Amino acid sequence: MKKLTLLFLSICFSIVAFCQELLVQSGDKGLYIVHTVVPKENFYSVGRLYALSPKEIAAFNNVDMTHGLSIGQSIQIPLTAANFSQASAAQGRPVYYVVGEKEGLYRVSLKNGKVLMADLRKWNHLSSDAISTGQKLIVGYLGAAQAAPATVSAPASHPPASTPVTHDPAPRRDSTAVKPVTPVERPMADSGSARPVQVVPTPAPSSQAPRTAVKDGQGGAFRGAWEQQVKSGTSRDASVVSGIFKTASGWQDTKYYLLIDGVEPGSIVKVSSPSTGKFIYAKVLGGMSGIRQNQGYDIRISNAAASVLEAGDSEKFTVRIQY
């Protein structure tokens, strides 16, 4: 009876541990979550729980496996490709990030493996990029690594039963047997064939070609919001050095985004190019300070916005901002 009671309690503790909300943290070794050890747990059972090898968990925590684990001990569980996915269609246990002070959606993306902002919006049912301090956002999913689907070879075609097997190298012309269809030459599939084939130039994949954003000639979807915002006048009109950040937004929906210090997230800024005369209206996602890659830049605009401004391949370019 005592053993059954202990077994029952152990199962209950394990269920509670498994159902705990997973909060992501980051350190020198990368992203991780914290697990609190419950009775009957060891490196092997914890490894099975998070789809990791016991040695990997011990190494991440700089501990000796031979010393075992203690009830109530907190250990860090690394988030790796083996147990953590940030793919758009990922499934499993959601892993959350708690939004810090003055953090926008772009900063959350950078601090969590550069997860796509479009996926952050989808997973968290965000209708806009407005987030608040202390808000919990899903930044990925925990689950065992899934093996890549095995390629199923098509069964070898067998000659029809009515076709006699012959050792004659030249089949008779008047044979009533169904002749096997000669496959059509395809350069991509038969590149190693000894027979000469016609070489057809293959264009570069479309994904390699520069993307061009839809241009509505009005500056994009946020023009109306900007006009309402500046009815009382603009507070700044200046030339600044801009860079680019990548996002899936804007290419089709004409929604452009901007990173800039000293402007409230959600505000709209008019950005124009002195060299091309093009302009767009961009919504502020967050600030620039505190990120080393932003040194030397005053602002960053989304890549779709840069396409509309015809900024070209330049990493730095001058734009005029008004807000």
CORVENNOR-V829296 format. One record per residue. N is the residue number from 0. OMEGA is omega in whole degrees, -180 to 180 (NA if undefined). NEAR is the number of other C-alpha atoms within 12 Angstrom. D_FIRST is the distance of its C-alpha to the first C-alpha in Angstrom with 2 decimals. Layout:
n=(N N)
omega=(OMEGA OMEGA)
near=(NEAR NEAR)
d_first=(D_FIRST D_FIRST)
This chain:
n=(0 1 2 3 4 5 6 7 8 9 10 11 12 13 14 15 16 17 18 19 20 21 22 23 24 25 26 27 28 29 30 31 32 33 34 35 36 37 38 39 40 41 42 43 44 45 46 47 48 49 50 51 52 53 54 55 56 57 58 59 60 61 62 63 64 65 66 67 68 69 70 71 72 73 74 75 76 77 78 79 80 81 82 83 84 85 86 87 88 89 90 91 92 93 94 95 96 97 98 99 100 101 102 103 104 105 106 107 108 109 110 111 112 113 114 115 116 117 118 119 120 121 122 123 124 125 126 127 128 129 130 131 132 133 134 135 136 137 138 139 140 141 142 143 144 145 146 147 148 149 150 151 152 153 154 155 156 157 158 159 160 161 162 163 164 165 166 167 168 169 170 171 172 173 174 175 176 177 178 179 180 181 182 183 184 185 186 187 188 189 190 191 192 193 194 195 196 197 198 199 200 201 202 203 204 205 206 207 208 209 210 211 212 213 214 215 216 217 218 219 220 221 222 223 224 225 226 227 228 229 230 231 232 233 234 235 236 237 238 239 240 241 242 243 244 245 246 247 248 249 250 251 252 253 254 255 256 257 258 259 260 261 262 263 264 265 266 267 268 269 270 271 272 273 274 275 276 277 278 279 280 281 282 283 284 285 286 287 288 289 290 291 292 293 294 295 296 297 298 299 300 301 302 303 304 305 306 307 308 309 310 311 312 313 314 315 316 317 318 319 320 321 322)
omega=(-180 -180 179 179 179 179 179 179 180 179 180 179 -179 179 179 -180 -177 -176 179 178 -177 180 -178 173 -179 179 -179 -178 179 -177 178 171 -178 177 176 -175 177 -178 177 -180 174 -178 -177 180 177 177 178 -179 -176 176 178 176 179 -179 -180 179 -180 -179 -179 -179 180 179 180 -179 -176 -180 178 -180 -180 178 -179 180 177 178 -179 179 -178 175 -176 178 -178 -175 -175 -179 174 175 -175 -178 -177 178 -180 178 -179 175 -173 172 179 -176 179 -178 178 177 174 -177 179 179 177 178 -179 -175 -177 174 -179 176 -177 179 178 178 176 179 -177 -177 -175 177 -180 177 177 -180 -180 175 -175 179 -180 179 179 -179 173 -180 179 -176 178 178 178 178 179 179 178 -178 -179 178 -179 -180 177 -180 -179 -179 180 179 178 -177 -178 -178 -179 176 -178 176 179 -178 -179 -180 -179 -178 -177 -179 179 -180 179 180 175 -179 179 -179 179 180 173 -176 -176 -175 -174 -175 -178 -178 180 -178 -180 176 179 -179 178 180 180 179 178 179 -176 -179 -179 -176 179 179 178 -178 175 -180 180 179 -178 179 175 -171 -175 -178 -179 179 179 -179 176 -176 -173 178 179 179 179 -179 -179 175 -173 173 -176 177 -176 169 -176 166 -174 175 -180 -177 171 -175 179 -175 179 175 -175 -174 -170 172 -177 178 172 179 -178 175 -177 177 180 180 174 -179 -179 -179 179 -175 -178 -178 180 180 176 174 -173 177 -179 177 -176 -176 -178 -172 177 179 -174 -177 -178 179 -179 179 175 180 168 177 -180 -176 176 177 179 178 179 179 -179 -179 180 -177 -177 176 178 177 -177 176 175 179 178 176 NA)
near=(7 8 9 10 11 14 15 16 17 20 18 17 22 26 15 17 24 25 15 18 23 33 30 34 28 22 17 10 16 19 30 32 33 29 36 26 29 27 25 23 27 30 35 22 22 34 26 24 27 36 26 30 25 29 23 27 36 26 19 27 26 14 18 16 20 12 11 22 28 18 18 17 18 18 31 34 42 36 38 28 23 23 33 35 29 34 23 19 13 24 22 21 25 30 36 30 36 28 28 19 16 26 33 39 46 40 34 41 31 27 27 34 27 23 32 29 39 27 31 41 27 22 27 25 16 20 12 23 34 28 30 22 17 15 22 25 38 39 44 42 37 37 27 24 22 17 10 7 7 7 7 8 7 7 6 7 10 14 15 13 10 12 15 17 14 12 8 8 7 9 17 14 9 9 13 12 17 19 18 12 8 7 9 10 18 16 18 15 11 16 15 12 13 9 11 12 16 13 12 11 8 9 9 9 8 10 9 8 9 17 22 22 28 25 26 21 17 20 37 36 29 31 28 20 22 29 22 16 22 19 12 10 13 18 15 17 16 21 20 25 27 35 32 35 34 29 30 25 31 35 27 20 19 32 36 47 47 47 41 39 24 19 25 21 30 29 33 37 45 41 47 34 31 19 15 19 17 26 34 44 44 45 43 38 39 38 33 34 21 16 20 10 17 25 16 18 28 29 39 45 51 38 35 38 48 47 32 37 40 28 32 22 15 16 20 23 29 29 36 29 33 28 32)
d_first=(0.00 3.79 5.41 5.13 6.26 8.72 9.85 10.54 12.42 14.23 15.43 16.59 18.49 20.07 21.21 22.72 24.47 25.84 27.16 28.96 32.72 34.40 37.42 39.86 41.47 44.18 45.15 47.38 45.24 45.14 42.79 39.09 36.10 33.62 29.88 27.48 24.72 21.11 17.99 17.56 21.16 23.95 27.51 26.69 24.19 26.63 29.45 27.94 27.43 31.13 32.68 33.93 33.81 31.89 35.23 36.95 34.52 34.80 38.59 38.93 37.14 39.00 35.88 34.87 31.97 31.13 30.21 27.33 26.30 25.03 22.87 25.50 28.22 30.76 32.19 35.06 34.70 38.19 39.49 41.33 42.80 39.61 37.37 39.79 42.55 45.41 47.10 48.40 46.14 43.00 39.60 36.08 34.54 37.45 38.28 40.11 42.87 43.78 47.57 49.31 52.40 55.55 53.80 55.07 53.69 55.69 54.20 50.66 51.60 52.98 49.98 47.53 48.96 52.04 50.14 52.71 53.57 53.86 50.19 49.23 51.14 49.56 45.90 46.30 48.62 51.39 54.71 56.48 56.02 55.51 52.26 51.31 49.81 46.03 45.78 42.99 44.34 42.69 44.23 42.37 39.22 36.30 35.25 35.09 38.56 39.77 41.79 45.34 45.99 47.33 50.94 51.26 54.47 56.59 56.86 60.05 62.72 63.88 67.46 68.01 68.04 71.73 72.60 73.63 72.68 75.88 76.85 80.06 79.97 82.16 80.88 83.58 84.92 85.14 81.57 79.78 76.36 74.61 75.17 72.23 72.75 73.81 71.58 73.42 73.87 71.70 72.42 68.90 67.19 69.90 70.87 70.69 72.90 75.98 78.06 79.84 78.46 79.94 78.50 77.66 77.06 73.54 73.38 70.84 67.59 67.91 65.03 67.29 70.13 70.49 68.96 71.28 70.03 71.35 74.24 75.02 77.98 76.63 74.32 71.06 68.67 68.69 72.45 72.24 69.70 71.95 75.02 73.25 72.02 75.49 77.47 77.83 78.90 77.37 76.37 76.65 78.79 78.56 78.60 75.44 74.03 71.35 68.78 66.51 62.79 61.29 59.73 59.59 61.22 64.93 65.98 66.11 65.27 67.74 65.17 65.92 64.07 65.04 63.67 65.77 65.43 66.44 66.11 63.44 61.05 62.04 65.74 68.25 70.68 73.76 74.10 77.36 78.89 82.38 83.16 82.31 82.62 79.27 76.82 73.32 71.22 67.85 64.85 63.55 59.95 59.77 61.47 62.63 62.02 59.24 59.27 61.17 62.32 64.25 66.62 70.20 69.52 70.13 68.23 66.43 66.89 64.88 66.21 67.26 69.33 70.97 71.85 73.64 75.49 76.50 75.38 75.41 73.51 74.14 71.19 73.14 75.63 77.30 76.66 77.78 75.21 75.91 73.66)
